[in-house]
Amino acid sequence: MSTIAHLSDVHFGRHDPEIVAAVETFLFEAKPDLVVISGDFTQRARVEQYRLASEWLERLESGGLVTLAVPGNHDVPLYDILRRFARPLHRYRRFIDDDLCPFVESDDVAVLGINTARSLTIKDGSVSREQIDLIRDRFRDVEQGKTRILVTHHPLFAMPIGEEGALSKVVKRDADALQAVADAGVDILLAGHFHRTYAQSAREMVKTAGAALVIQAGTATSTRLRGDELQSFNMIELSPGRVQLQVQRWDGAGLVGGRPTIFAHDGDNWLFEGRREDEGTPAPVVAARADAIAEG
């Protein structure tokens, strides 16, 4: 069994230092096998914000934690137009990771990160043709039985974003990316961007999406909250054919674990199995069927 901590949208520059410290303490005590950060390390891609993010990441790694990160749209300069178009992720590569599409493999899991942040869009994402090929190539030689995970900042297809019936924009080349995900046998899609926790079978949302389980993370440490969402991140336990998702949510005084939500794979699809009744508070996970986008 492997455990992954999935954090997103930490937004250094608009972060809460108390929550940052609490998250660090939790991670050092929990000792997950991998810490995934799905983008938006900074608020405005400024040097001081990147320094704070880099120091945080170094503390995690110095404490023995393995990390995998991808950039988000906030990691591209917004107001510095010259830098935005000439060297959009230069500071990310300097302070966070020079590899924009990192890959980590262990005995149980294979995890690929893909950069979806671009200069030409303010907040929307894109997947290039080279990245689509990379999804197939990276997972081609992964042994059967390992859990295959793809990490992006932007989700690959339209997601509920809070308002009744409202859906997010899709990334550019979403159909081709989803075909590559299906061809590569990706089991889990991890993303952030909308500061909302969400988990559901991809096929229940878009019929052509393949058999992946979609898991969205909220904002882990930012003060930029949306709606009634609080700061949170995901703890994911993986075992063959089974995913247990527990949301750790900040309640103003500390981190509180939600009741673990369990998904099981029936050979073709991920099914919502239920929630453990013996642990935690009710899980703040949206798992309702998204009929509005089920047809794709």
N, C-alpha and C positions, 0 to 999 in steps of 0.2 A: 504494500500500500504506500502511496505517495501523498504528501500534503503540500498544497500550493496556497500561499497567501497572495491574493489578487487585489492590488491597490491601483487607484487611478486618480488623476486630476488632483494632485497634491498642491499645485499652484503656489509654490514659494514666492513670496511677495504679497500674497493674500492668504497666508497660512495662519493657523492658530498654534503658537509654540507649545501650549499645554497639550494639545492633541498630538502634535508631533512626538513629544516625549512619551506620551502614553502608548502610542503605536509602536515606538521603538521598544519600550519595555515589554509589551505584549509579544512582539516578534522574537525577541531574545529568549523569552520564556517558552514560547510555543515551538520554536526551532523548526519551522517548515522546511521541507526539502528544497523549495524554490520560492523566491519572492518575485512576482511579476508586477511591474509598474507599467500600466497601459497609457502612458502619455500625459501631457500637460504638467511637466515638472515645474514650470514657472508661470507667472501671471502675464509678463510682457517680454520674456526672453532677454531681460537685462542682465548684465554681467553679475551684479550683486545677487540677483535672484538665482542665477545659475550656480554661483559659489555656495549659496545656502543649500541648494539641491544636491550639489556634488558632495558637500560635507556630510549631509544626511546619508547619502548613498554609501559613502566611504565608511561611516560608522556601522551601517548594517553589514557591509562586507568584512570589515575588520572584526566584527563580532561573530564571524563564521557563517554568515548567511550567503547563499548563492542567489544572484539577482539576474533578471532579464528585463530589459526596458526597451520601449519604443517611444518616439517623439509624439507630441500632440500638436494641434494647430497653435496653441498658445506658446509653444517653444520656437515658433517662427516670429521674428520681429514684425510688429504691426505698423508702427509709426516711422520706423527707420526704413524708408522705402528703398534706398540704395542697398542696404544690407539684406533686406527682405528678398530682393530678386537676385542679387549677386552671390550672396552666401547665406541662404536662409537658415541652414542648420549648422553653420560653422561653430557657434557657441555650444550647441548641443554636443557636437562631436568632440569639442575641446574639453568640456566639463563632465559630460555624462558617459558617452560611449561613441567611439569612432565608427562602430558597426551599426548601421541603421536597420539591418535585417538580421538580428542575432539568432543563433540556433543553439539549443541545449538539449542533450540527450543523456538519459540515464538508463538503468535496467528496466524501468517501468514506463517512462514517458519520453516523448520527443516534442519539444516546444520550439516553434518558429515565430519570431516577431517580424512584422511587416510595417514599414513606415507609410502612413497614409496622409501625412501633413504635406501641404504644398504651398508655394508662394502665391499662386494665382487665385487662391480662394481665401476668404477671410476666416471661415470656420469649417467649411465642408472638406471632405476628403476625397482621395483618388488612389487607385491602384494601377500601377503601370503594367504594360505587357510583360516586361522583364520580371516583375514581381509575381505575376500570374504563373509564368514559367517556373519561377523559383519555388512556389508552393508545391508544384508537382515534383520538381527535382529533389527538394529536400526530404520529402516524405517517401520517395520512391523506394529507398533501400532500408527504410525503418522496418524492423521485424514485426511480424504479425503478433498481436497481443499487447503491444505497447500502446498506451493512450497518446493519440496525436492531437496536439493543441496548437491553434493559431491565435496569435495575439495581435490586435490592431488597436489604434486609438479610436477611430471611427468604426462603428458597426458596419457590416458589409451590406445591410439592407435596411429598409425603413423600420423604425422602432416607434412604439408609442412614447410620446414625450410629455404626457401629463394632462394636457387639455383633452376634453372628450372627443375622441376620434382623430385627434391630431397625430400625424406621423412625421418623422424626421425625413430629411433628404437622404437619398442613397449616395454611396460613393460612386465616383466615375468608374465605369467598366465593372459595375457590380455583378452583372449577369455572367461575365467571363470569369470573374473571381470566384463566384459561387460554384461555377462548373468545375473550376480547378480544385476547390475545397472538396466537392463531391468525388472527383476523380482520385484525389489524394487520400480519401478515406479519413478526413479530419473528424475527430470525435467531439471536440469542444472548441467553441469560438469565444475568446475573452476580449472584451472591449470596455470602453468608458465613454467619455465625452459629454454625456447628458446629465451626469450627476444623479442618476437614478439607478436603483438596484432592480434587476430584472433577470428572470431565468425561465427559459421555455425551449421546447424542441423547435429546431429551425423549421422542420417540415410543417408544423402547425401554423407557421407564420408565412412561409413562402414554399410552395409545394416543390419547387425545383432546387431547394437549398441543400439537399442532401440530408444525411442522418445526424448532423452535428447538434450538440446541445449549446444553446446560446446563453452565456452568462455575462451580464453587464454589471459593472461596479459603480457605486456612487463616488462622491468625492471623499477622499480619505482624511484630508487635513485642512481643506480650504474653508474660508468663511463665505465663499460664494455659494450660497445654498439656493435651491429652487423648490418652490412649493413647500410641502411639509417634510421634505427629505432632510435628514440630519447627516452629519459626517459618518461615513461607514466604509468598510472594506470587507472582502470575502475571504473566508477560509474554506478551502475545497479539499476534501479527502477523496482520493481515487482508489478504487479497487476494480478488478475485472468486472465489466458490465454494470458498474454502480458508481454514482457520484453523490457524495453528501456535501451539501452547501450550508455553511453557517455564516450569517452576517454578523459582524462585530460593529455595533453602532455606538457612537458617542452620545451620552445622555445628559451632558452638561457637567458631569462630575467624574465620569469614567467610561470605560468601554463595557458594553453589555452585549453578551452573545444571544442572538436570536435562536429560536428552536430550529435545529437542523432540518433542512429540507432534502429529501432523498429522491433521486431519479434513477431508474433502472432501465437497462437496454434490453429489448426483447429480441434482438437479432436484426431488426430493421429500423428501430426508432427508439428515442429516449422517451420514457413515460414517467409522468409525475407519480411517484409511489406513495408519498405521504410525508408527514412530519413526525419526528420523534417527540413523543409526549413526555419523556422523562428528563428533559434538559432544556434550560433556557426559557426565554420569553417568546411569544409568537413571532415567527420569522417575518421580517419586513421584505418579503420577496414577492414580486408580482408574478403570478404563474397562471393567470387566467388566459383562456384561449383568445387569440387575437384574430377573430373572424374577419375583421376589416381588411386584413392583408393576407389572408390564408390562400387566396387565389394567385397572389404574386403579380 
